[in-house]
């Protein structure tokens, strides 16, 4: 079993839909990151969370430390949101990051 | 604007060749990382460096070595490339004071 699990692996949505991507982890962490990777490879950091909730535009990220679970929500989805979304955790007390395998999102116009 | 650059976006090499992948960051970060990304496996850590000339093995160091002679530059070396090293290679950097990593654009390496 992977230390960081994401679901779903693939997701297709219609433009305007509300989208949720989930991440569960099994290790102690100092922070959790949500990353976005567009075709071509470049990875951009969307959020860094250690507790609670953060919002940036149409994106909302939440984390429940007790349940070791985080969610990334996209409101009013748009085709330009199509990308791979990756959950990554930084193991407590180390420099090491553990990555989920990603959720491939496709938003149709 | 912060930047991590990688020497090549695409690279094709032959089995047995020595391959150098270069990564440069302009943020004065102490920590630098090399990952490979394969379908269905996510990013896996090959090596990381927490200071000049300092390095630690990651999860999959076999077949790779690294060099960090200057703070801004972290090189990944494939001593004798093999077909199972065909992959996307991503470099990242971070400051010890924060948890955020900044990624380069990636190098897609094909070994024939």
Interface residues (C-beta under 8 A of the other chain):
Chain A: X4 X30 X31 X33 X35 X40 X41 X42 X43 X44 X45 X48 X50 X86 X88 X90 X95 X96 X97 X99 X100 X101 X102
Chain B: X9 X31 X33 X40 X41 X42 X43 X44 X45 X48 X50 X56 X58 X88 X90 X92 X94 X96 X98 X99 X100 X101 X102 X103 X104 X105 X106 X108
